[in-house]
Amino acid sequence: MINNLVTVIIPTFNRASFLEKCITAVLEQLHKRIEIIIVDDGSTDNTPQVLSTYKHQLKIITQENNGVSCARNVGIREAKGDFIAFCDSDDYWLPKKITLQLEVFKQNKDAMLCHTNEIWIRNGKRVNPKKKHQKFSGDIFEKCLDMCTVSPSSIIMRREFFDVVGNFDEDLPACEDYDLWIRGALRYPFYYLEEPLIIKNGGHEDQLSKKYWGMDRFRIQSLYKCLHNEKLTPEQQKAIALAIIKKCEIFIQGAKKRGNQEEKYTKILGEVSSLI
């Protein structure tokens, strides 16, 4: 087992009811060389009181509410670890998560990042992911285009990943993880552990997927940004263009039904269709 320092970044906003379990699970990791950075993104509940009980075990950063991308990026800038991991504050880890992932890096010197399988809890009950949520190892670029296939709470990466790929896009209020994994998959294979090593909680009202209608608009924004990346092969560029077209067509239909504006996406659809 390698004994490198791992920085764990936990962004949080008004999730005091989940936070204690999340922090405790990180503290109970079998791998003990861990730096924990909590970025409180302007919580107005009793998050500060919860964090005060851990003040000697955590680095706590408090900021105005600027969104999860900004919170994670603040943590990245403050991180001292050789490896960086994330855990959303409503999720929690199983004890050997970091240990098993570090073994992947030990056995694969070229590995830049590693994610794991997960157990899903929705409204307090375990549910099974659908086939479309299947996770993969290796070159996952095209598999990333339809939807987010990597959970932030499951991943650990070498800190130099961000020097090459960049940080989370703070212009995206949601799907910021989808955006980062696409950029990462352009450059690196993703290593994957089949064993479920995180508990992923969902169904509660403060999730971003419930805050915004038409989440594909953020994926379209990400894909459109990526379309002219100089590192794309012709095959990758075509795959992105086809994904944009598909998502724009679905989004435009949904926007019309809701009486929302779709002109921006109609324009993108026309522009990208001309490239095929």
N, C-alpha and C positions, 0 to 999 in steps of 0.2 A: 504494500500500500504506500502511495506517495503521501507526504505529509505537508503539502503546500498549504499556505493560507488561502482560505476561500472567503470572499466577501459575499454576504447574503443581503440583498437589497429588498426591503419590504415597503412598497408605497401603500399609504392608507388614507382613506377619507371617510370619516363617520362610520367606522366599522368596529367600534369598541367591543361589541358583543362577540366578534370573531377573533379579535386580536390576540387575546391571551393564549388561546389554543394554538394559533399560528406561531407565535414567538416560542412557546414552550416546546413545540415540535422541532424547531430549529436548534434550540439549546440542547435537546436530547439526542442530537445526531451522534452516531458512533465516532465520526470524525470530529475532533475537538478543536482543531485550528481554524476557528471560524470568527470572522468579524461580522457583526450584524449592524446594518444601517437601516433605521426606520426613517422614512420621509413622510411626515404628517402634512398632507396637502390641504391644510386649512380646515381641519375637523372642528365641528362645533358641538359634538357630543362629548362624552367623558373619556375620549381617547387620551388626553394628557394625564388623567388620573391613572388609567391602566398602564401607560408607559412609565409613570413615576416609580412603579414597583420594580421595574427592570433597569433603572437608570445607570446602575454600575455594570450592566452586562451588554448595553447597547450604545450605539451612537445615534442620538435622536436629532433630526433636523426638522425644523418647523418652518413652513412657508405659507404664503397666501395660496388659495386654491387656483392652481395653474394646470391641473390635469395630470393624468397618470404618466404621460410621456415625459413631461418636465420633471415629475417626481423621480422617475427612474433615472433620468439623465443626471440629475443632481447627485443621486447615489453613486452613479458610475464615476463621476468626477471626484468624489470623495473616497472611493474605494482604494484600499491598499493591497488587496489580495492578488495572488497570481492567477486565480480563477474568480469569475463573477457568476453568481446565481441569483435568480429572482424568485420571490414567493409572493403571490397576491395575498392580501391580508385576510381574505375569506377562505383560503385554502390552507392545507397543512401537509407536512411531509411524514413519511415513515422513516424510522430511525437510521436505516442503512443507505438512504438515498445518496448522500454525498460520497460515502465510502465506495459504493459500487460504481458511481460515475467516475471517480478519480482512477479507479482501476482500468476503465476504458482508455483514459489518457495515458496511463502507464503502458498499456499493451499496444497502443496505437499512437506513435510519436507524432504522426501527422494530424491527429484529431484536433479540430479547433472548437467543436461544440458537441454536446451530447444531450439528448432528451430521453424521456422515459414514458412508459405507459402510465395510465391513471385510473383511479376509481371515481366514478361520477356519483355525486349525491345531489338530488333535486328535491327541494322542499322537504329535506329530512329523510328521503328514501333513496336507496340505491337504484340506479337505472343503468341499462346497458347502452353504450354508444352504438350508433348505426354504422352500417358498412362504410358509408361515405366519410366517417370520422377515423378510418383506419390510419395508422401512423407507419412511417417507413424509415429505412436507413438508406444511406448512399446519396446519389444525386436525386434530390427531391424537388428540384426546381419546378418542373411542370405540374407535379402533384400539389404544389403550394398555390397554384393560380386560382383554383376554384374557391377554396376556403382556407381558413387557418388550420393547419394540421399539426402545429406545435404549440403546446401550452407554455406560457411564460414561467409558470411555477415549476415546470418539469426540467427546465434547461439549465445547463452550466456551460460556460465558455471560457476560453483563455482570454485574459483581459485585452490582448492585442487584437482580438476580433474587432473591437470597436475602433481601433486605430485605422483599420483597413476598410471596414464596412460603414462606419459612422454610427451615430447614436439613434435613438428613437426620434421619429419625425414629430415635432411638437405642433405642426400645423394640422395633424390628424387628431381629431377629438376621440376617435375610436378606430379600431383595426390597425392600430400602430404596431402591434406585434406581427400581424400579417405582412405589413410593409417591411419590417426588419428581416423576417425570415426569407422573403423573396430576395432581398439584397444579399443576404448571407448565402442563400442557396446558389446564387450566381457564381460564387467564389469557392465554396467549400462543400464537401460531403457532410451530411448530418449522421452522426452515430446515434443509435437507438437501442434502448434496453426494453425488452418485452415485458419485464416484470413491472407491475404497477407499484410506483414508489411515491405517488402523491394522492391525496384525497382532494378532489376538485368539487367545491360546493357551488351550487347554482340555484336559480329559481327565485332569488330574492329581488326586491323591487329596485335596488340601486345599481344593478348591473347595467353596463353601457349598452348591451344589446336591447334592453328595455327602455333606455333613455332616448334612443334615436330610432326613428323609423327608417326603413330603406338603408340598412347597413352597407349594402353593396355600393352605395355612392362613394364611400371612403375607400373601398377596394378598387373601384374604378380610378379614383384619384391616384392611388398608389401605383396601379398598373400603367396609367398614362404617363406618370413621372418616369417610370422605368423603361418605357417603350423605346426611347432613343439612347439608352445606355450603350456606350461604345463597346462594352464587353459582351454584348449579346451576339450570339451566333444568328444567322438567318432563320434557323429553325426555332430558336428561342423567341426571336422577335415576332415570328408568325404565331407562335403559341400565345404570346401576350396579346397580340392584336385580336385573335379569335376569342380570347377570354374577355377582352374589353367589349367586343361586339355583343357577345352573349349577355353579359351583365348589363350593358346599356339597354338592350332590347327589353329585358325583364324589368329594369328599373323604370324606364319610360312608361311602360304599361301601368306599373304600380303608381307612378306619380300622377298620371292622368286620372286614374280611378279616385285618387285622394284629392284631386284638384290642386296639386302642387306643381311648381314650375319644373319643366323638364328640358327647356331650351338648351341649357349648357350641355346636357348629355346627348341631345339630338345632334348638336354640333360635333361633339367628340365622336359619336357613332359614324357620322358622315366622313369625318377626317380619317378615322382609322380604317373604315371599310375601303377607302380608296387605296390603302396600302396592300390589300390582299390581292 
